[in-house]
Amino acid sequence: MSIRSINPTNGEVLQSYEPLTLEETTKAVDAAHDGFTKWRQTGFPERKKLMLKLASSLREHQEEYAKLISLEMGKRLEEAMGEIEYCAHISEFYANGAEEFLADQPMDIEDADVYIQYAPKGPLLGVMPWNFPFYQVIRFATPNIMAGNTCLVKHSGNVPQCAKAIGDLFDACGFPQGVFTNLLIPSEFVPTIIENKKIVGASLTGSEGAGASVAGLAGKNLKPSVLELGGNDAFIVLDDADLKRTVKMAVKGRMVNNGQSCVASKRFIVVESLAKEFIAAFKKSVEAMKLGDPLDEKTQLGPLSSEEAAKRLEEQVKKTVDAGATVVTGGKRPDSDELKHGAFYLPTILTDVTPDMPSFDEELFGPVATIYVVKDEAEAIKLANHSSFGLGGSVFTKDLERGQKVAEQIDTGMVFINQPTQSQAELPFGGTKNSGYGRELSHLGIMEFINKKLIHLGKKE
């Protein structure tokens, strides 16, 4: 079956590709292994030169790549341009920092010379999602390639053009054969790749189910894995928050990437003294958003990534409303002639959601916000931690010390004060509980698939 690229704005089929056969996939793994034996011998200056060229090429083709993202998965062009720039920054970060991050570490041992060498392990498989089609791949590939590993990427089936463009980019920048490989394959091939003895580890960004599958296969084959899975981030509004700014951040935090971000703000936990004003202002803001073509600069909210995604979100909301939740605004697909052929969903606010309702502990991957009203700070913390997920979160208050104390009690991988959760090359990114394990970005991100090898030079005479 061919892999199709479909424009979610209008349902148009853009391209169709024939996937690799299993035999071709195995040959690609062999090539990545052969490439590793040579790539690991290169020095940091050589790797750095190629990675900086990749960063420069990303910027040179920024508009071309951004338009491809918008056409293939519906991201607004402005956000897509930002994604490509961020990819260039990450590439530069690891190009310039890898040698320092992986420098030999002397051990303070009496009467002996001992150090830790940070050595590459080998070919890695990355299973990547569609919501940030360039960023997710660059986040996985650049640190590992700078460390001396090689990378094979099985990208999401609905962004094959982005996947191909990334593979072509690495080739055009002069990376040797096998260092980066785009695998245009069905998901059914993933277990075979992980079980291949030449693959030394796997990284996945995606759903809980996919993560559990990859982790199980990796564990069974005694291979390390990194998982960045779903999120249900709490956005806590304390009674002393700056309401005007907080609402602005709430809209930004929920509607980024058309609501399709693992670290988007999803559960808005508001102390009751501000709840009425917050809900009214939030409602007014999202109802004013203009839905439309992501290539149109006037558009503020584009389509979901696919018709399937829109239907799934529609069903989740319906089940929750049928169970007794209140729709403050939205709660359905738009019915205008302009939008009815695309994968659009109206910006939505739900209230009165209780723990027994379907969406209470599910990730709503789209422009749907759930608002919970609590009596005080303690109840806000308790509700924030009442989740199977633990990726990010945020706390809004004028008192920074108070916000810090609350943040330290939130059981997630990341908490931000007075801003929604965000990604930054210099900062570690990852979660806990059902949101996965391991860290990407920062100096920690380059350490996940490294052999921390002890070298003991013997006792001093």
KABELNOR-V40976 format. One record per run of one state. SS is the DSSP state (h for helix, s for strand, l for the rest). FROM is the first residue (numbers start at 1). LEN is the number of residues. Records with the same first field share a line. If there is no record, write none. Layout:
BEGIN
SS = FROM-LEN ; FROM-LEN
END
This chain:
BEGIN
l = 1-2 ; 7-6 ; 18-4 ; 40-4 ; 61-1 ; 74-3 ; 102-3 ; 108-4 ; 121-2 ; 128-7 ; 147-3 ; 155-5 ; 173-7 ; 183-4 ; 196-3 ; 206-2 ; 221-3 ; 229-4 ; 238-5 ; 260-5 ; 288-3 ; 292-9 ; 302-5 ; 323-3 ; 330-18 ; 352-6 ; 362-6 ; 375-2 ; 385-4 ; 391-2 ; 397-3 ; 408-8 ; 418-11 ; 430-2 ; 434-2 ; 438-2 ; 441-1 ; 446-4 ; 460-2
s = 3-4 ; 13-5 ; 105-3 ; 112-9 ; 123-5 ; 150-5 ; 180-3 ; 199-7 ; 224-5 ; 233-5 ; 265-7 ; 291-1 ; 301-1 ; 326-4 ; 348-4 ; 368-7 ; 389-2 ; 393-4 ; 416-2 ; 429-1 ; 432-2 ; 436-2 ; 440-1 ; 450-10
h = 22-18 ; 44-17 ; 62-12 ; 77-25 ; 135-12 ; 160-13 ; 187-9 ; 208-13 ; 243-17 ; 272-16 ; 307-16 ; 358-4 ; 377-8 ; 400-8 ; 442-4
END
